[in-house]
Each structure stands twice: as structure tokens, then as C-alpha cells.
Amino acid sequence: MRATGSNTAVCDAIFVPESHTVRLSDLREGKGPGGALHAHPIYRAPFIAYAPLTFVTPMLGAAQGAYEIFSTGLRPGGARAASLLPRSPASRCGCGAAADLDAAELLLRRVVDTAQAPTPPSFSVTGTLDA
């Protein structure tokens, strides 16, 4: 995990008291110990509702930053001549990338809203699929 600031510590033969542990099954069900201490719904949200945000948010930000650098080079006065822009495959690709990034951000915002909802989200499948 280069450039993340993460460090690895390896400990052998140590004792961790049960009071310092959390069962993964409790986190999956939104029953972590924070729910008894805090009123905010995030403490009762299932782990799957918020954990992916720690990975997705920086990746989306990096992609948006890369797109911004890319699109700056396509603007008049940038690296490419303005007369070439309408015909440029890079220009057409950039429009698709912009739409993908907007959609990804909207989906991410929906996940955040779901994680902070007053009632935990349901992950059960409802309805039937017709063949």
C-alpha cells in the first residue's frame, strides 16, 4: 500500500482482551458497540453500507483529478489546437469519462445517504425476476 501512509505492524503471541474486540457478524448487522453510546445512525448501519466508502472516495477523487488534468489539455490554449478538438478521439473519450465520473459521484452520494439514514438499509432481495 505505497503512498497511503499505511504501516504494517506484526505482533506474535499477544493477548487481546475480549472487551477490546468486535465481532465481524455484529458489524455486518449494524450492532457494533458504538450504537449503544451514540445516537447517530452511522453507528447502527451495517458495515457494508459504509466500509467501501473508505476505498471508493479517494479513488473517485483521484479519477476526477486526472480527468481535470486531461481536460485542461483539451481546452483552447491547452496542449491541443482548438480546431482539432471536435475531431479528436481523446475529446470524445473525455465526454464519456465525464459522464462516468458524474454517475460514480451520484452513486457514491446515494451510498452515503443510505449509510446515514435513520433506519438501517435492508440488503434482502425483494420481488421476483421474470425470465
VEXBAKE-729477 format. One record per residue (C-alpha): residue in one letter; x, y, z. Coordinates in Angstrom, 1 decimal, always signed. Layout:
N
+------+--------+--------+--------+
| rest |      u |      v |      w |
+------+--------+--------+--------+
|    a |      X |      Y |      Z |
...
+------+--------+--------+--------+
***
This chain:
131
+------+--------+--------+--------+
| rest |      u |      v |      w |
+------+--------+--------+--------+
|    m |   +0.0 |   +0.0 |   +0.0 |
|    r |   +2.6 |   +2.5 |   -1.1 |
|    a |   +1.8 |   +6.2 |   -0.7 |
|    t |   -1.1 |   +5.6 |   +1.6 |
|    g |   +0.7 |   +6.4 |   +4.8 |
|    s |   -0.1 |   +2.8 |   +6.0 |
|    n |   +2.4 |   +1.0 |   +8.1 |
|    t |   +2.4 |   -2.7 |   +8.9 |
|    a |   +3.0 |   -3.9 |  +12.5 |
|    v |   +3.4 |   -7.6 |  +13.2 |
|    c |   +2.8 |   -8.9 |  +16.7 |
|    d |   +3.2 |  -12.5 |  +17.8 |
|    a |   +1.8 |  -14.2 |  +20.9 |
|    i |   -0.1 |  -11.3 |  +22.3 |
|    f |   -3.3 |  -11.3 |  +24.4 |
|    v |   -6.2 |   -9.1 |  +23.3 |
|    p |   -9.0 |   -8.9 |  +25.9 |
|    e |  -12.5 |   -9.7 |  +24.6 |
|    s |  -13.6 |   -6.2 |  +25.7 |
|    h |  -11.2 |   -4.8 |  +23.0 |
|    t |  -12.7 |   -6.8 |  +20.2 |
|    v |  -15.7 |   -6.5 |  +17.9 |
|    r |  -17.4 |   -9.5 |  +16.2 |
|    l |  -17.5 |   -9.0 |  +12.4 |
|    s |  -21.0 |  -10.5 |  +12.5 |
|    d |  -22.1 |   -7.6 |  +14.8 |
|    l |  -20.6 |   -5.1 |  +12.4 |
|    r |  -22.4 |   -6.8 |   +9.4 |
|    e |  -25.7 |   -6.5 |  +11.2 |
|    g |  -25.2 |   -2.9 |  +12.4 |
|    k |  -24.9 |   -4.0 |  +16.0 |
|    g |  -21.4 |   -2.6 |  +16.9 |
|    p |  -20.7 |   -1.2 |  +20.3 |
|    g |  -21.0 |   +2.4 |  +19.1 |
|    g |  -24.7 |   +2.1 |  +18.7 |
|    a |  -25.2 |   +1.9 |  +22.4 |
|    l |  -23.2 |   +5.0 |  +23.0 |
|    h |  -24.1 |   +7.4 |  +20.1 |
|    a |  -27.4 |   +8.4 |  +18.6 |
|    h |  -26.2 |   +9.0 |  +15.1 |
|    p |  -27.5 |   +6.3 |  +12.6 |
|    i |  -24.0 |   +5.6 |  +11.3 |
|    y |  -23.3 |   +3.6 |  +14.5 |
|    r |  -26.1 |   +1.3 |  +13.7 |
|    a |  -25.6 |   +1.0 |   +9.9 |
|    p |  -24.4 |   -2.4 |   +8.6 |
|    f |  -20.6 |   -2.4 |   +7.9 |
|    i |  -21.2 |   -3.0 |   +4.2 |
|    a |  -23.2 |   +0.3 |   +4.0 |
|    y |  -20.2 |   +2.5 |   +4.8 |
|    a |  -16.9 |   +0.5 |   +4.7 |
|    p |  -16.5 |   +0.7 |   +0.9 |
|    l |  -16.5 |   +4.5 |   +1.2 |
|    t |  -13.0 |   +4.4 |   +2.7 |
|    f |  -11.8 |   +2.9 |   -0.6 |
|    v |  -14.0 |   +4.4 |   -3.2 |
|    t |  -13.9 |   +8.0 |   -2.1 |
|    p |  -10.1 |   +8.5 |   -2.6 |
|    m |  -10.3 |   +6.6 |   -5.9 |
|    l |  -13.1 |   +8.8 |   -7.2 |
|    g |  -11.2 |  +11.9 |   -6.2 |
|    a |   -8.1 |  +10.7 |   -8.0 |
|    a |  -10.0 |   +9.9 |  -11.1 |
|    q |  -11.7 |  +13.3 |  -11.0 |
|    g |   -8.3 |  +15.0 |  -10.6 |
|    a |   -6.9 |  +13.0 |  -13.5 |
|    y |   -9.9 |  +14.0 |  -15.7 |
|    e |   -9.4 |  +17.7 |  -14.7 |
|    i |   -5.7 |  +17.5 |  -15.8 |
|    f |   -6.7 |  +15.6 |  -19.0 |
|    s |   -9.5 |  +18.1 |  -19.9 |
|    t |   -7.3 |  +21.1 |  -19.3 |
|    g |   -5.0 |  +19.9 |  -22.1 |
|    l |   -8.0 |  +19.8 |  -24.5 |
|    r |   -9.2 |  +23.3 |  -23.9 |
|    p |   -8.3 |  +26.1 |  -26.3 |
|    g |   -5.0 |  +27.4 |  -25.3 |
|    g |   -4.1 |  +24.0 |  -23.9 |
|    a |   -1.8 |  +21.4 |  -25.4 |
|    r |   -4.1 |  +20.8 |  -28.5 |
|    a |   -5.2 |  +23.2 |  -31.1 |
|    a |   -8.9 |  +24.2 |  -30.8 |
|    s |   -9.6 |  +23.3 |  -34.4 |
|    l |   -8.7 |  +19.6 |  -33.7 |
|    l |  -10.9 |  +19.3 |  -30.7 |
|    p |  -14.2 |  +18.3 |  -32.4 |
|    r |  -12.5 |  +15.5 |  -34.3 |
|    s |  -10.2 |  +14.3 |  -31.6 |
|    p |  -10.9 |  +10.8 |  -30.3 |
|    a |   -9.5 |  +12.0 |  -26.9 |
|    s |  -12.1 |  +14.7 |  -26.8 |
|    r |  -14.9 |  +12.2 |  -27.5 |
|    c |  -13.5 |   +9.8 |  -24.9 |
|    g |  -13.3 |  +12.7 |  -22.4 |
|    c |  -17.0 |  +13.3 |  -22.7 |
|    g |  -17.7 |   +9.7 |  -21.8 |
|    a |  -15.3 |   +9.8 |  -18.9 |
|    a |  -17.0 |  +13.0 |  -17.6 |
|    a |  -20.4 |  +11.2 |  -17.7 |
|    d |  -19.0 |   +8.1 |  -15.9 |
|    l |  -17.4 |  +10.3 |  -13.2 |
|    d |  -20.6 |  +12.2 |  -12.6 |
|    a |  -22.6 |   +8.9 |  -12.4 |
|    a |  -20.0 |   +7.5 |  -10.0 |
|    e |  -20.2 |  +10.6 |   -7.8 |
|    l |  -24.0 |  +10.4 |   -7.7 |
|    l |  -23.9 |   +6.7 |   -6.8 |
|    l |  -21.4 |   +7.4 |   -4.0 |
|    r |  -23.6 |  +10.2 |   -2.7 |
|    r |  -26.6 |   +7.8 |   -2.6 |
|    v |  -24.5 |   +5.3 |   -0.6 |
|    v |  -23.6 |   +8.0 |   +1.9 |
|    d |  -27.2 |   +9.0 |   +2.2 |
|    t |  -28.2 |   +5.3 |   +2.7 |
|    a |  -25.5 |   +4.8 |   +5.4 |
|    q |  -26.8 |   +7.9 |   +7.3 |
|    a |  -30.5 |   +7.1 |   +7.0 |
|    p |  -32.4 |   +6.8 |  +10.3 |
|    t |  -33.2 |   +3.2 |   +9.7 |
|    p |  -30.6 |   +0.6 |   +8.6 |
|    p |  -30.8 |   -0.4 |   +4.9 |
|    s |  -32.2 |   -3.7 |   +4.0 |
|    f |  -30.0 |   -6.0 |   +1.9 |
|    s |  -32.7 |   -8.5 |   +1.2 |
|    v |  -33.9 |   -9.0 |   -2.4 |
|    t |  -37.5 |   -8.1 |   -2.9 |
|    g |  -39.7 |   -9.1 |   -5.7 |
|    t |  -39.1 |  -11.7 |   -8.4 |
|    l |  -37.2 |  -11.7 |  -11.6 |
|    d |  -39.1 |  -12.8 |  -14.6 |
|    a |  -37.3 |  -15.0 |  -17.1 |
+------+--------+--------+--------+
***
